[in-house]
Amino acid sequence: MTKRLILTRHAKSSWDDPTMADHDRPLNERGKVAAADLGGWLASRGYVPDEVLCSDALRTRKTWSGIAPALPGTPILELKPSLYHAGPDVMLAVLRHAKGDTVMMIGHNPGIAEFAARLVARAPTNPEFHRYPTGATLVVDFDIADWQMAEWGRAAVLDFVVPREIVI
């Protein structure tokens, strides 16, 4: 059996209000466009989650709401406060409780970049992978029957993109 993970860093957020709490920062205009482009990219390739595990920060929630309209169906959305600025071990623990066959996780750097790097058996050749800029999205498959079996270095890369590379 195969389980698929779509791992997305939130789209570009706004720094317009320096007094705003980090958790409450929205997407800027570029981020809104990038989220919509990511949705189109995912749909065009058939990468459609049945479950979304999303940090509860505003910018991750808005990233999902920008992606979602392009996708068919309505996946289960779970807001996970533990994903807010989570490190890789926390992210793996959250993933191991997933129920869907195709799970999308939306989080933050620096944790998401390290999480991605530790998951894959072989890193994508894209030079942006290790930096994992805003909107970066990795799609990997695990040859496992249950998410409890997910381990470091076992994910096979299917795709990796950053929003500025998307041509739809």
N, C-alpha and C positions, 0 to 999 in steps of 0.2 A: 504494500500500500504506500501511497505517496501523500505527504502533507506539503502544502505550499505556503511560504511566507512572503508577503510584500512588505518591505521595511522602508518607511518613508520618514525623512526628517521634515519637520514643518516647513512651510513656504516662508518667504522673506517677511519679516515682521517690521512693524513701525517703531521707530525710536523718537517720534515727534514730541512726545510728552515725557521729559526726563523725570518727572515726579511720579509717573505711573509705576505701579508694582510690576515686576518682571512677569509674573503669572498672568497679568491682565493685558499684556501688549497684544494688539490686533495685528492682522496682516496689513502690509502697505499695498499700494496699487499693483506693484510688480508681483507681490506674493499672491494676490487674488488671481491675476492672470496665470501665474505659474500653476496654482492649484487646479484651475480649470483645464489647463493644458495637460497636466498629469492625469486627470480623469479621462480625457480623450485618448491619451497614450495607452493607459491601462485597458480601456474598453477596446481599442483597436487591436490589441494583442490577446484579448480574451483573459486578461488577468483580473478576475472579478472576485473580491472577497465575499465569504459568507459570514465572516465575523470581523469586526474592527475593534482593536484594543488601542485606545487613544489616551494620551496624557490629558489631564483635565485643564491644562492651560488654554487660554483663549486662542492663541495662535495655532495650536494643534487642532482644536475643535473647528476653527475656521478653515484650516487646510482640508479637513475631512468634508466640511460642508461645500467647499469649492470643487472637490473631486467627485462627490457622490452623484450629482445630477447626470453625469456622463455614463454612469454604470447602470446596467439593468438590475432589477430586484432591489430589495431592501435588506442589507446585511444587519445582523445584530451588532449594535454599537454599545461598547462598554467603556465608559470613562474611567480611567485608572489613575488616581492621584499618585500612586507609586511610580508611574512612568515619568512624572515631572522631574527632569534632570536626573533620571535613573542611570546608574552604571550598568555594565553588561551583565553582571550576576543577577541583579534585580530584574532586568529585562528578560533574561532566560527563565527565571522563576515565574514571571508573569506568563510568558509564552507556554510554559509547561502546563498551565491550567486552561489553555485554550480548548475550545470544543469544535471549531470549524475545520473543514478540510483545507480551505484557503483562508488564511488569516492575514489581515493587514494590521501592522503596528505602526503608530505614528508617535514619534518622540523627538528628542533633543540631542544636540551635541553638548559635550564631547562623548557622552556615553554611547550614542547610537553608532558613531564611527567605529569605536572599539568593539561594540557588539557585532557589527557587520563583519569586521575583520576576523574576529574569533570564530564566527559561525562557519565561514566558507572553507571548503577544502582547498580551493584555488581562487585567489582574488581575480576579479575582472581586470582586463587590461586598461580600462579607462583610467587616466591619471587622476581624475577627480575622486576616485573611490576612497582613498585613504583620508582625504580631506572631508568628504561627505558634506558638501555645501547645502544650503537651504534647498529644500525640495528634492534632494537626491533620493532616488528610489531603487532599491535592490529587490530582485525577484529570485527566490531560491526554492529548490525542492529538497525535501528530506525523504529518504527511503525508510519511513517509519509508519507504524500503524496508529500510534498515539503520540500526542505532543509531549507526554511525560518522558518519551524516549529521545527527545532532542538533545544533542550533545555538540560540544565545540568541534569545529573542523569537519563536520559531516554534511554540510549543505552544498548542493550543486547549483552553481550560478546559472540562471536562465537569461537574466537581463539586468542591466544597470543603466540608469539615465539620470541626467540633471536637466532641469527645465529648459535651460537655454539651448540644449541640443535637440529638443523635440521639434519635429516637423510633421504636422498632421495634415 
